[in-house]
Amino acid sequence: MALFILAFSATAANAETLPVSWVYPARSDNAAALNSIAIENFGGIDGASLAIRTEDLLRSVSIDGEPYFRILPGGANADAVLRGAASADSWKERVTQKRNICVRSEKGGKCLERKDEEIDCTRRIVRLDYRVRLISTETGGVLFAEDGQPEESLVYCPQDKDVRTVEDHVRSLGDNIALSLRNALAPVERSEGVRVMESRKGLSKADGAVFKDAVRLTKTDASAACAKWAELLRTNPDHLSTAYNVALCAESDSDLGNATIAYQRALALDPGSDYAIIGAQRIEDRLRADRQLAAHFGD
């Protein structure tokens, strides 16, 4: 869902938006509550590299400019211990691909005739098998576990140049796993512009002009834009775009209680609205993140 939200809000770059700052929750509530993690050396051929990547990302986590975890070496006294193992495997398969190749050339090497032909090529598959456990030092219980076997594949033919090596694939897979672990164990702080709805369909000509002016004001005076939408909603309670924009205004002000109510109102008008669905999910995520931060900081 987080990826869907990011892809959706990324379209806001060329549209009118409202600023929203929030914290995405970690996938593991248990991990997010911790204050310190000791990272052991991971086993397996590629374990050490994955452990270092993961340690670097966890060490860089910050909320409100403050480090989130104390990252300690294995064996140190910490709330939990992160241990794991990782090993890569690779294999090849013969495949054919249609390529445009030179079938006739002059003595100087200039190609005189090209043709599409099926040629023998190779598909290389690289898999990184990993297992990670976060163990409570107080109870010995497993706070978080993740196993996986992600793969990357590449087809290359005899004339191809600069083909990625097995090591390149293993490095890429390791980076992705380390990022996944970082997001599983710690919240993520974000700030970005979230797109407003701009459809005036269903409004009177006069109200449509007010709505259009509110959209324009998002670039210079978001408070004034939100005031116009709030007033419009009083006389147009069934207008989806206005209802959604009022919800987004509340969220932009971090008024999560009213934002929750307003997004639910927008969903009641159109249960299939992508804007309202994503907005409501974002509020659920923010509330979960708030609970994680409260557990972490002891509030």
ZAVO-768920 format. One line per 4 residues: their letters; for each residue y, z, x of C-alpha. Coordinates in Angstrom, 2 decimals, decimal comma. Each point is the difference from the previous one (the first is absolute). Last residue first. Layout:
<rolos>
a) Y:Z:X ~ ...
</rolos>
This chain:
<rolos>
dgfh) 8,94:25,92:4,97 ~ -2,69:0,46:2,66 ~ 1,08:-2,98:2,12 ~ -3,27:-1,89:-0,35
aalq) -0,81:1,10:-3,55 ~ 3,53:-0,84:-1,17 ~ -0,15:-3,34:1,83 ~ -3,28:-0,86:-1,72
rdar) 1,37:0,94:-3,41 ~ 3,08:-2,16:0,60 ~ -2,27:-2,88:1,07 ~ -1,86:0,28:-3,31
lrde) 3,31:-0,13:-1,87 ~ 1,11:-3,02:2,01 ~ -3,28:-1,82:-0,61 ~ 0,21:0,61:-3,75
irqa) 3,61:-1,26:0,08 ~ -1,08:-3,16:1,87 ~ -2,72:-0,57:-2,57 ~ 2,59:0,14:-2,80
giia) 2,20:-2,51:1,83 ~ -2,95:-2,32:0,65 ~ -1,02:-0,01:-3,65 ~ 3,62:-0,39:-1,15
ydsg) 0,70:-3,04:2,17 ~ -3,40:-1,56:-0,66 ~ 0,62:0,20:-3,75 ~ -3,35:-0,05:-1,79
pdla) 0,55:3,10:-2,14 ~ 3,23:-1,54:-1,36 ~ 2,27:2,18:-2,16 ~ -2,18:3,08:0,54
larq) 0,04:-0,78:3,73 ~ 3,81:0,13:-0,01 ~ -0,08:3,40:-1,69 ~ -2,58:1,22:2,50
yait) 2,35:-1,15:2,76 ~ 2,84:1,98:-1,59 ~ -2,00:3,20:-0,36 ~ -1,18:-0,12:3,62
angl) 3,51:-0,86:1,24 ~ 1,39:2,96:-1,95 ~ -2,28:2,39:1,85 ~ 0,27:-1,84:3,32
dsds) 3,77:0,30:0,29 ~ -0,06:-1,33:3,58 ~ 3,35:-1,79:-0,67 ~ -1,74:-3,36:0,62
eacl) -2,73:1,19:-2,36 ~ 2,51:0,64:-2,76 ~ 1,54:-3,45:0,55 ~ -3,46:-1,56:-0,03
avny) -0,68:1,53:-3,40 ~ 3,33:-1,30:-1,34 ~ -0,91:-3,42:1,41 ~ -3,33:0,06:-1,82
atsl) 1,56:0,86:-3,36 ~ 2,66:-2,69:0,45 ~ -2,56:-2,65:0,88 ~ -2,26:1,01:-2,90
hdpn) 2,58:-0,05:-2,82 ~ -1,35:2,17:-2,82 ~ 2,65:2,75:0,19 ~ 2,89:-2,49:-0,21
trll) 2,98:2,08:-1,19 ~ -0,71:3,06:2,15 ~ -1,59:-2,19:2,66 ~ 3,28:-1,83:0,56
eawk) 1,75:3,25:0,92 ~ -2,66:0,89:2,56 ~ 0,14:-3,54:1,39 ~ 3,79:0,21:0,46
acaa) -0,25:3,40:1,72 ~ -2,68:-1,38:2,34 ~ 2,24:-2,85:1,11 ~ 2,89:2,42:0,59
sadt) -2,22:2,21:2,15 ~ -1,30:-3,02:1,95 ~ 3,50:-1,04:1,05 ~ 0,18:-2,97:2,39
ktlr) -3,18:-2,09:-0,11 ~ -1,37:1,60:-3,15 ~ 3,29:-0,98:-1,68 ~ -1,17:-3,55:-0,65
vadk) -2,97:1,23:-2,02 ~ 2,35:2,22:-2,01 ~ 2,30:-2,96:-0,67 ~ -2,96:-1,97:-1,36
fvag) -0,90:2,89:-2,31 ~ 3,58:0,21:-1,29 ~ 0,02:-3,76:-0,65 ~ -3,33:0,27:-1,78
daks) 1,43:2,76:-2,16 ~ 2,75:-2,33:-1,17 ~ -2,34:-2,96:-0,58 ~ -2,48:2,20:-1,83
lgkr) -3,08:1,09:1,88 ~ -3,52:-1,30:-0,62 ~ -0,35:-1,87:3,29 ~ 2,24:1,55:2,66
semv) -2,63:-0,28:2,76 ~ 1,15:1,48:3,32 ~ -2,56:2,69:0,79 ~ 1,02:2,02:3,06
rvge) -1,68:-0,51:3,38 ~ -0,78:2,96:2,20 ~ 1,97:0,30:3,24 ~ -1,69:1,91:2,78
srev) -0,56:3,39:1,56 ~ -3,43:1,28:1,01 ~ -1,64:3,17:1,35 ~ -3,78:-0,10:0,36
pala) -2,22:3,01:-0,67 ~ -2,72:1,01:2,48 ~ -3,80:-0,09:0,30 ~ -1,01:-3,19:-1,81
nrls) 3,04:-1,94:1,16 ~ -0,75:0,82:3,65 ~ -3,66:-0,83:-0,51 ~ 0,85:-3,42:-1,42
lain) 2,39:-0,63:2,88 ~ -2,74:0,89:2,51 ~ -2,44:-2,32:-1,79 ~ 2,47:-2,90:0,09
dgls) 0,75:0,49:3,69 ~ -3,72:0,20:0,79 ~ -0,67:-3,27:-1,83 ~ 2,75:-1,73:1,97
rvhd) -1,25:1,38:3,32 ~ -3,59:-1,00:-0,80 ~ 1,16:-3,50:-0,90 ~ 1,98:-0,44:3,21
evtr) -2,93:1,36:2,02 ~ -2,28:-2,63:-1,55 ~ 2,44:-2,59:1,29 ~ 2,50:-2,02:-2,03
vdkd) -0,11:-3,73:0,70 ~ 2,91:-1,28:2,07 ~ -1,23:-3,61:-0,12 ~ -2,21:-1,89:-2,43
qpcy) -1,75:-3,15:1,28 ~ -3,53:1,42:-0,29 ~ 0,46:1,43:-3,52 ~ 0,99:3,43:-1,23
vlse) -0,73:1,93:-3,17 ~ 1,18:3,60:-0,03 ~ -1,30:3,11:-1,72 ~ 1,27:3,54:-0,44
epqg) -2,10:2,85:-1,31 ~ 0,46:3,52:-1,33 ~ -3,03:2,32:0,12 ~ 1,13:3,28:-1,46
deaf) -0,49:3,72:-0,29 ~ 2,62:2,52:-1,08 ~ -0,21:3,74:-0,44 ~ 2,62:2,60:-0,83
lvgg) 0,08:3,78:-0,32 ~ -3,60:0,51:1,10 ~ -0,80:3,71:-0,01 ~ -0,26:2,16:3,12
tets) 1,82:2,75:-1,90 ~ 2,89:0,95:2,29 ~ -0,17:-2,86:2,51 ~ 0,11:-2,50:-2,87
ilrv) -1,65:-3,26:1,00 ~ 1,57:-3,47:-0,19 ~ -2,76:-2,58:0,34 ~ 0,13:-3,62:1,18
rydl) -2,70:-2,69:0,14 ~ 0,52:-3,48:1,39 ~ -1,77:-3,36:0,19 ~ 2,26:-2,74:1,36
rvir) -1,30:-3,45:-0,87 ~ 0,80:-3,25:1,79 ~ -1,12:-3,34:-1,40 ~ 0,22:-3,21:2,01
rtcd) -0,33:-3,31:-1,80 ~ -0,79:-2,86:2,33 ~ 0,62:-3,73:-0,28 ~ -2,01:-3,20:-0,21
ieed) 2,09:-2,95:-1,19 ~ 0,43:-1,78:-3,34 ~ 2,36:-2,92:0,43 ~ 3,47:-1,00:-1,15
krel) 1,18:-2,96:2,06 ~ 2,66:-0,82:2,55 ~ 0,74:-3,35:1,66 ~ 2,15:-1,06:2,92
ckgg) 0,21:3,32:1,85 ~ 1,99:-0,21:3,22 ~ -2,15:0,93:2,97 ~ 1,44:-2,44:2,48
kesr) -3,12:-2,16:-0,29 ~ 0,44:-0,48:-3,72 ~ -1,56:2,18:-2,67 ~ -2,57:-0,32:-2,75
vcin) -1,73:2,70:-2,07 ~ 2,76:2,63:0,06 ~ -0,84:2,92:-2,23 ~ 1,09:1,24:-3,43
rkqt) -2,30:2,92:-0,70 ~ -2,54:0,69:-2,72 ~ -1,91:3,15:0,77 ~ -3,61:0,78:0,75
vrek) -1,47:3,44:0,50 ~ -2,17:1,77:2,56 ~ 0,07:3,77:-0,29 ~ 1,04:2,56:2,57
wsda) -0,36:3,75:0,38 ~ 2,12:3,05:0,68 ~ -0,44:3,78:-0,04 ~ 2,57:2,76:0,37
saag) -0,61:3,72:0,30 ~ 1,97:2,92:-1,41 ~ -0,58:3,74:-0,18 ~ 1,73:2,94:-1,59
rlva) 1,62:3,40:0,26 ~ 3,16:1,50:-1,45 ~ 0,14:3,79:0,23 ~ 1,83:2,20:-2,48
dana) 2,52:2,84:-0,23 ~ 0,35:0,06:3,79 ~ -1,05:2,11:3,00 ~ -0,57:-2,48:2,81
ggpl) -3,47:-1,36:0,75 ~ 1,03:-3,62:-0,44 ~ 3,61:-0,58:0,99 ~ 2,81:0,93:-2,42
irfy) 2,14:-1,89:-2,49 ~ 2,51:2,24:-1,73 ~ 0,56:-1,82:-3,26 ~ 3,05:-1,05:-2,05
pegd) 2,61:-0,51:2,70 ~ 3,50:0,42:-1,52 ~ 2,37:-2,87:-0,80 ~ -0,11:0,58:-3,74
isvs) -3,77:-0,53:0,18 ~ -1,53:-1,03:3,33 ~ -3,26:-1,60:1,10 ~ 0,10:-1,13:3,65
rlld) -2,77:2,35:1,17 ~ -2,27:-1,35:-2,71 ~ 0,58:-3,58:1,20 ~ -0,60:0,81:3,67
etri) -3,11:2,05:-0,79 ~ -1,49:-2,83:-2,05 ~ 0,52:-2,55:2,77 ~ -1,42:2,40:2,58
alsa) -3,06:0,80:-2,11 ~ -0,63:-3,69:-0,65 ~ 0,06:-0,77:3,73 ~ -2,35:2,88:0,80
gdig) -2,45:-1,06:-2,71 ~ -0,48:-3,60:1,11 ~ -3,32:0,45:1,81 ~ -1,05:2,89:-2,22
gfne) 1,20:3,58:-0,25 ~ 3,49:1,18:-0,86 ~ 1,70:2,46:2,34 ~ 1,15:2,92:-2,13
iais) 3,28:0,14:-1,87 ~ 1,35:3,45:-0,87 ~ 2,06:0,01:-3,19 ~ 2,86:2,34:-0,91
nlaa) 2,05:0,69:-3,13 ~ -2,52:-0,92:-2,66 ~ 0,88:-0,58:-3,66 ~ -0,07:-3,79:0,41
ands) -3,65:0,15:1,06 ~ -1,15:1,76:-3,17 ~ 2,06:-2,28:-2,27 ~ -1,72:-3,03:1,53
rapy) 1,42:-3,43:-0,87 ~ 3,33:1,09:1,42 ~ 2,80:-0,15:-2,52 ~ 2,80:-2,58:0,13
vwsv) 3,37:1,64:0,61 ~ 3,12:-1,28:-1,67 ~ 3,33:-1,68:0,45 ~ 1,14:-2,46:-2,66
plte) 3,09:-2,20:0,26 ~ 0,71:-2,18:-3,06 ~ -0,51:-3,73:0,12 ~ 1,54:-3,36:-0,88
anaa) -2,11:-2,85:1,35 ~ -0,67:-1,83:3,28 ~ -1,82:2,80:1,83 ~ -1,48:1,38:-3,22
tasf) -3,18:-2,05:0,41 ~ -1,20:2,69:2,43 ~ -0,13:2,40:-2,95 ~ -3,08:-1,75:-1,39
alif) -1,85:-0,32:3,31 ~ 0,71:3,66:0,74 ~ -1,17:1,12:-3,43 ~ -3,21:-2,04:0,29
lam) -0,65:1,47:3,45 ~ 0,43:3,50:-1,41 ~ -2,42:-0,80:-2,85
</rolos>
